[in-house]
Amino acid sequence: MKRLITKIFPERHPLRLLYHKIMGVIAAVVNGFPANKMIVIGVTGTKGKSTTVNFITNILNAAGFKVGMTSTINFQIADQRWVNATKKSTQSPFILQKMLKEMVRSGCKYAVIEVTSHAIDQSRIFGINFDVAVMTNIAPEHIEYHGNFNNYLATKAQLFSRVSRGRKKFGVPKVLISNADDQYFSYFDQFVADRKITYGLKAATVYAENVQKNPEGSHYVMHVPNNSLPIELKMPGQFNIYNSLAAAAVCIALQVPLSTIKKGLDESSSIAGRFEHVRCGQKYSVIVDYAHTPESLHGLLKLYRGLTAGKLYVVFGATGGGRDKSKRPKMGEIANEFADYVIVTDDDPYEEDEWQIIDQISQGVPRKEGKNFWKIPDRKEAIRLALTLAHEGDCVVVAGKGSEEVIKLRGKTIPWNDKKVITKLLEREIEVKLNSGDWEKRENVCKAS
């Protein structure tokens, strides 16, 4: 029946959305509305959701609580954490409700859920009584699905509306956390709640000051009402400062001690597929990141352009399957602006023609192919070329897939992980360069930080 409905009706047709609603209701009822037995935190926005979810979870773990988590990157139930290999940020209602039920069985007090606009629109979060809602930031995304940006914005805001109108659990306040620096802050600030906390780099309830950035992370002083504390963040970039402030704001609302918040953030190592350094003894940097929108790619390349003494290489593509096609040439323009060498390749073409996607991206790259610019559909060969060309002091950025475990290509699901592929290529390169006398001295230095 699902295949028939999918084939006949467009994604946002009322009958198709009704089908999703019915499935959401059944999933919640069958599993007994498990979210009612935990404090549930929902994180939405365009960028930074997964990182913020992980930061919140790490702080609550540091506080000694059992926590359940679902994100694009990974899952956690109590003491078990594993990679999300489903390619879905928010799971189907049956999987999500089943995971929430297992969290309750495992004694989790908190559930931290990454909430996408698709999940809201398709009723995947039906029956989940959220207690805290977080907005990271808002930028145009999934426009082809939603029809226009206003629809996308309104869908995102439904999470705040749910918290504002939601039934209170005994002793648990309804809390809204907003990015005061975001241009759409006022739109989210219209919703009422028991507590409303803002964060940012300017005027906010929780804000950062004396920011010092370096290639491995950032140091800043976090200010909260009537107090302040130094934070050593092991993830680079201003956007991760925002993500950490959002997580801190959530945990302040949950009355987690400031010392524990600091510990949770300070001890948060780099998250798989997010600004992840791959080191195998090579004399140049290799970074794996999930950046797959113009805004995230701009932030990523701007950061490493400033940190790279030599040449900057970027290997990236764009997702097919009905995603926003208008962003493709924009991403090409961004790569052209910041990178010395641009290699456009596959991301997840799905059923689309991979060459068409690559050509659409390449519209934004006014270079002659073969002169610091290549179009190579085979992602492994694209990465191999970048690694072959790079020299000491250079930086190779591989963007778009992060820690994902598969590639979707013409109806097939192909096992894939950027970090693993890069590691094998780098290890092979080092082995070839070593002579027999050096081989016995070789140490296993390949690691990610």
N, C-alpha and C positions, 0 to 999 in steps of 0.2 A: 504493500500500500504506500509506503514511504517513497519508493522509487517512482511509482505512478504519479503521486502528487508532485514530486520534484520535477518530473519530466513535463507535466502538463502546465503547472502554474509557475510564474516568475517568483523569485525569492521573497518579495515582500507582498505578494498577492494576499488579500484578506483570508482566503481559505487556507493558504499555506501557513500563515501566521496562526490561524485558529488551530490547525493541526499541531503546531509547536506548543501552543497553550495547553491543549488537551494532554499531550505527552508530559508537559511540565507538571500538571495537576496530578496525573497518575503516578509519576515518579515520586512526588512529595508524599502522597497518600500511602503508597505501598511501603515506603521507608519510614513512615511515622513522623514526618516533619522533625528530623534530628537537629536542625539548626536551633530549635527552641530550647535545646538543652545545653547550649554553649553561648559564649559571647562571640559574635560574628563581626568581623571587620572586612569591609569591601573596599578594594582599591581600584579606581577607574582613572581614565585620562588617556592621552595619546601616547606619551612616552614615559618610561620610567616605572611602569606598573610592577613588572617582575622584580626589579631591584628593590623597590620600596617594600613589596611583600616579603622579600627575603630579609631585609633590614628589620622589619617589625618582628618577624619570626625569631630572628637571632637575639633581639633584645628580650623578648618574652622567654626564650629558652634560657638566657643568662639570668633571668629573674627566677628561674626554677619551675616554670609552668610547663605543662604538657601542651603542645600546640599542633594543630593540623594546618596544612598549607596547600594551596593549589596555585600554580603559576605557569606561565609559558615555558619556563625553564625546568621546573622541578616540582615534586610533590613531597609532602611530609605528613606522616601520621605518628604522633608521639616521638619515639626515638628513631624511627625509620625515615630516611630521606632518599629519594631516587629521582632519576632523570625523567622528565616528561617527554616521551617519544611519540605522542599522539598528534603533534602539530596543531593542537587546539589550546588556546589560552584558557578558555573556560569550557569545561567538558559538557557533554550532553547531560540533560537533567537526570537520567537514570544513573550514569556514572558518578556525577557530582553528588547526588543524594546518597548513593551507596557509600561514597567516600566520607561524607559527613556522618553517616551512621556508624562507620568504622571508627571515626575520630571519637565519637561519644563512647563507644565500647572500650576504646583504649584510654579513656580517662582524660581526654583533652578538654581544657577549660576554654581555650580560644580556637577559633577557626579564622584563618586569614585567606581571603579569596580574591584573586585577580578577576575583575569584571570588565568584559569587553562590551562594546556597543551591540555587537551581534548577539551576545548572550542575553542582554537586556531585551532586545527587540524580539528574540526568538523564545522568550520565556524559559531559558535554561536555568534562571535563578528563581523561578516561581516557588513560593513556599519557604523561602529563606528569609527569616526575620533578621535583617542587618541591624546592628547596634551602633556601628561606627562606619562612616563613609569618608573616603579620602579622594581628593582630586589632585592629580599630579600636575597636569598642564593640558591645554587644549590647542590643537592645530588641525587643519583639514586632513582627514583620513577617511577611507572607506566611502568616498563620496558617490561612487557608482552604485553601491548597495543602498545607501540612504537617500539618494536622489539629489540632495544638496546639503550644504554645510549646516544650515539651520536645523534640519532634521537630525543630523549627527549630533549637534550640540544638545538638542532637546532630549535625545535618547540617553546621552551620557548623564544628563541632569536627573534622569529618572531614578538613579541610585540614591541621590540626595533626597528626592521626594519620598522614596520608600522609607528611608530612615526617619524623615520628618513626620510621616504619617503612620509609622509602624507601631505595633502594639509593644508596650514596654514590658520587659522582663523584670522580675522582682529585684530591686536594688541596682539595676543596670541603666545608666542614663543613655539617652540618644545623643550622639556626638557627630559633628560635621567638621572636617579638617580641609581647609582650602589654601591654595597657593595665592598669597596676596599679591605677588608680582605678575601673575598671569593676566593677560588682557581680558579674559572672560571671567575674572574673579567675581564681579558684581552679579553676574548671571547665577552663579552658584550660591552667592551670599544671600540671595533672596529667601532661601529656605530656613525655617525655624527649627531649633533643636534645644535640648537641655543645656548643651555646651557647644560653643563654636570657637574653634581655635584656628588661627592663621599662622602661616610660616612663610619665610622668604629671606631675601638679602637686604631688604629695606625696612619699612615699618611693618612689623608683624608681632604676634604674640611670641613666636619662637623665631629668632633670626640669627644669622651668622655675621661675624665681624672679624677683622684682621685675618682675612683669608690668604693663605699661602699655598700655592699650587706647585706640584712637582710631577715628574713622569709616573711615579708610583702611587700617587694619591694626593691628599690635601690635608692641611692643618688649618683649623679655624677655631674661634671662640664662639660657642653657642650661648646665646642669651635667652633666658626664660624669665618669667615674672619673678623679680626679687632674687635672681641668682644668675650665675654664668659658669661655664665649664669648658675646658679645652678638649677638642676632638681631633683624633688622628685617624683620618679615613684612608683606608688602603685601596681606594678606587679613585682614579683621576677624573678631572673634569668638573666644571661648575654644576652640571646637571645632576651629578651624584651628590653634591652638597645639598641640592634641593631635595633629592630622594631621602637623604639621611635626616634632614630637617622634618620632612613629612612623617617619617617613622618615629622620630623623637616626639613630635606633637601628639601622635596617636598614643604613645606609651605614657606621656604626661597625663593625658586624659584618663588613662587607665590606672593612674596613680602608681606607676612604676618609679622607684627611687632614681634620682638623677645619676647617682654613681653607677647604677645598673645600666641605665641608658648609655652612658659613656662606655662602659665595658662592652656592651653588645655591639656598638658601632665600631669601637677600636679593634675588636677582635673579628669583625666581619672581613674575611679575606675576599679576594676577587671572586666574582660569581661566574660560573662557567658560561662562556660565550659572551661575556660583557667585559670589554677592555681586557681580554685575557691574553697575557704574554705567553708565547710558546718559545721555550728555550731548549735548544739541543746543541749548544756549544757554538752556534753560528755567530759571526761578528756583526750581525745586523739584527734589528728588532723585527719581530713578527707578532702582529696583533690580530686576534679574532674577535669580531663584535657582531651583534645582531642588527645593527643599524640598517633599516630597510625603508625608511621614509626620507624625503628631502631634508627635513629638519634634523633628524638624528644623524644622517650622513654628513650634513654640514657641520654639526657639532663635533663629530668624530674626527673628520679630516682637518678641521680648523685646529683642533687640539694637537694632533700629531704633526701638523705642519710646523707649529711653533716649537715642538719638542725634538724635531729631527734636524740634525746637522747636515746630513747628506740628502739623498734623493728620497722622495716619498712615492711609493707604489700603492695603487689601490686595485683590488680585484673585487668585482661586485656584479650583481644583476638586479632583476626586479621580479616580483612574484606575479604569476599569471592567475588564471582561474577567476577572472572577473574583477580583480583588484583595480584600484584607481589607475587608469592608464595615463592620465595627464601628468602624473608625477614622474614618469619615466624620463622624458627629456630634461626635466628639472634636475634629476639626480645626475644625469650626464653633465650638465652645466656645472654642478657643484664639484664633481670629480675633476673636470677640466680646470676649474679655478685653483684647486689646492694641490693636485697631484702632478708630479713630474711624469709619471708613467701611468696610463689608464688601460686596464684590461677589463673589458665587459664580457660577462659570461652568464651561465644559467644560474638561477636561484631556484625557484619552483615553478616551472612553466605550466604545470597541470596539463590541461588539454590544448593550451595555446601553442602556436608555432614558436619555438624558441628563437629562431632567427628574427621573427617579426618583433619580439620583445627587445632583443638586442639592438635591432635597427632603430627602434623607437627611443631607446636610451641614447644611442649614438647620435641622434639628432642634436643633442646638446653638447657634443664634443667636436668642435670645429678643427679637427686635426686630420692629417692624412694617415690612413691606416698603414701601419708598419713603421711609423715614425713616432715613437713613444705612445702609441695607441694601437690596441689589437682587439679584435672581436673573436672570441674563442668559446663556442657553446660548451665544450667539455670542461667542466669546472676544475677537474684535477689537472688537466693540461694548462689551464689558465693560471692556476696557482704555481705549477711547476715552472712556467715561464718567468713569473715574478721572482721566485726564489733563485732561479738561475741567473737573472740579471742583477740582483741585489749585491751590494758590496758593503764593506765595513762602514758603519755610520749611517747606513740607509734604514728605511723603515717600510715594511710591507704590511699593509692593512687589508685583511680579507673580511669583507662585510656582507651582511644580509642574512646569514643563517645562524650565527652564534653557536649554540650548543645543540642545535637540532640534529636528529639522528637519521633523517631520511630526506630524499629528494623526490618530489612528485613530478613525474614525467610521462605524459601521454597514457594515463590510466595505470601506470606502474608505480610502485613504491620501492625506491632503490635505497638500500642502506648507505648512510653517508654521515660523516662528522668532520667538519673542517679541521678541528684540532688534530684528530687522529690521522687524517690524510697528510696534513702539514708535517706532523711528527715523523711519519714514515719517509716522506720525501727528504726531510732534513737529515735524518739518520743515514739514509742511503747516500746523500751528498757527502756527508762527513766520512763515511766508510770508504768511498771512492778516493777521497783526497789523502787518506792515511796510507802510509806505506807499511810493510810488514813489521818493521822495527817499532813503529809508533803504535801499532794495533794493540799490543799487550798493555800499553800504558793508558789506553782509552778508558775513561770513566763514564759511567752512565749519568750524564749531566742533563739529560732531557727532562724538563719539568715545566709546569705552568705555575705562574704566581698569581 
